[in-house]
């Protein structure tokens, strides 16, 4: 903290007051610098120096595509510090409700479409190996370590076959589009101008067309009526002018959701067991519900749904 304060004193913001803004699931920390009615955000990535270069790169890509990403005002890459435009502290999650979620989600869908106009050249590929590396976190961290299950060979085979079915459907979709990877209600800010600001995008990759849509509409922190969510998903399809019928597009959407939620079950468990962050444990039930309810809809994944129901009752 002393090192950070000393650096701030070398910037135009030396007379601003420093307060804690937030932390996230990584080891980054965020502070707010304020002076009267002016404020900026300090991002401290000193424990994750490797994340700064991707953050700067993706910020430039998004701004070039007219996506509302925070402008970078000051940087000290050797120490891991950035000063960013302040979007305020109102997350989309803070304002979403039954009356407004459809209109706000449509606004966010337009942001996804803008992000998908972003160049993906040089971004890591969301390929089959990476899809499975993520999904494997569920067995290791959620089933075996969190639930302390001793899986039989038949159960392991069932999981492997299910994950194979999921990745096949994910990779059957249009690929090579910009993927934020965490485009949900905690990473979308309602700015002072009532625009939607995008944050926490440094892990962006090139992948499937439905990934960010699933992150938004099947949010691990809040849920809405399935029929209305399907309608919003199809609105995205229509805005993108995709020649896919309702059933196929929704299957793509659902299988992308399975991949993401299976991964997240592992990540939330790992955040608790490895990193001592218990705040995400309360979000496991909704994530598990998404996984089971979606898996029950399709022949390829029904048995996996029954297995999860059995071991989590």
Buried (B, 14 or more C-beta within 10 A) or exposed (E): EEEBEEBBEEBEBEEBEBEEBBEBBBEBBBBBBBEEEEBBBBBBBBEBEEBBEBBBBBBBBBBEBEBBBBEBBBBBEEBBBBBBBBBBBBBBBEEBEEEEBBEBBEBBBEBBBBBBEBEBEEBBEBBEEBBBEBBBBBBEBBBBBBEEBEBEEEBEEBBBBBBEBBBEBBBEBBBBBBBBBBBBBBBBBBBEEEEBBBBBBBBBBBBBBBBBBBBBBBBBBBBBEEEBBBEBBBBBBEEBEBEBEEEBBBBBBBBBBBBBBBBBBBBBBBBBBEEEBEEBEEBBEBBBEBBBEBBBBBEBBEEBBBBBEEEBE
